Amino acid sequence: MLLASTIKTPVGVLDFIVDENVLLAAGFKGLNNLISRLSEEDFSKGIKEAKQIPVISVLIDDYFNGDLGAINSIKVRQIGAKFSQDVWKVMRKIPAGKTLSYAELAKRAGSAAAIRAAGTACGNNLIAPVVPCHRIVKSGGALGNYGYGVKIKEWLLRHEGAL
């Protein structure tokens, strides 16, 4: 049985889904959005709502209260092709307060030419902001897109000191 919970943040409600102590999904578009994007295998386990999820709720709350490194220790899992997995691993290594261009992200993930694929992996990331796709910007420094809206991306980057 998966557990789902929410946390009120300065930029809206963050919903998230956990399998034991592993974060499977997190985002600002509602629980149904996350559920619809889960793998068939995870979805089949069933989902129960919980007020809080031990450790993970606290770490996410700590992040929004200023402990920017709190989310780094959260274990994550999401389905995706090998290159997407590589992109998400690179994103998790970007420290709070820093950004990376899509081109540099593609290069660090193992394929400098795969800039569009890196962007697609960002768009498919199911675990925001813990897998910090908000830290990826355009080569010229413009913020670029964000699945939860540029205002939330900008707030997260300001919160982390990148802007």
Rosetta blueprint (number, residue, H / E / L):
1 M L
2 L E
3 L E
4 A E
5 S E
6 T E
7 I E
8 K E
9 T E
10 P L
11 V L
12 G E
13 V E
14 L E
15 D E
16 F E
17 I E
18 V E
19 D E
20 E L
21 N L
22 V E
23 L E
24 L E
25 A E
26 A E
27 G E
28 F L
29 K L
30 G L
31 L H
32 N H
33 N H
34 L H
35 I H
36 S H
37 R H
38 L L
39 S L
40 E H
41 E H
42 D H
43 F H
44 S L
45 K L
46 G L
47 I E
48 K E
49 E E
50 A L
51 K L
52 Q L
53 I L
54 P L
55 V L
56 I H
57 S H
58 V H
59 L H
60 I H
61 D H
62 D H
63 Y H
64 F H
65 N L
66 G L
67 D L
68 L L
69 G L
70 A H
71 I H
72 N H
73 S H
74 I L
75 K E
76 V E
77 R L
78 Q L
79 I L
80 G L
81 A L
82 K H
83 F H
84 S H
85 Q H
86 D H
87 V H
88 W H
89 K H
90 V H
91 M H
92 R H
93 K H
94 I L
95 P L
96 A L
97 G L
98 K L
99 T L
100 L E
101 S E
102 Y H
103 A H
104 E H
105 L H
106 A H
107 K H
108 R H
109 A L
110 G L
111 S L
112 A L
113 A L
114 A L
115 I H
116 R H
117 A H
118 A H
119 G H
120 T H
121 A H
122 C H
123 G H
124 N H
125 N L
126 L L
127 I E
128 A L
129 P L
130 V L
131 V L
132 P L
133 C H
134 H H
135 R H
136 I E
137 V E
138 K L
139 S L
140 G L
141 G L
142 A L
143 L L
144 G L
145 N L
146 Y L
147 G L
148 Y L
149 G L
150 V H
151 K H
152 I H
153 K H
154 E H
155 W H
156 L H
157 L H
158 R H
159 H H
160 E L
161 G L
162 A L
163 L L
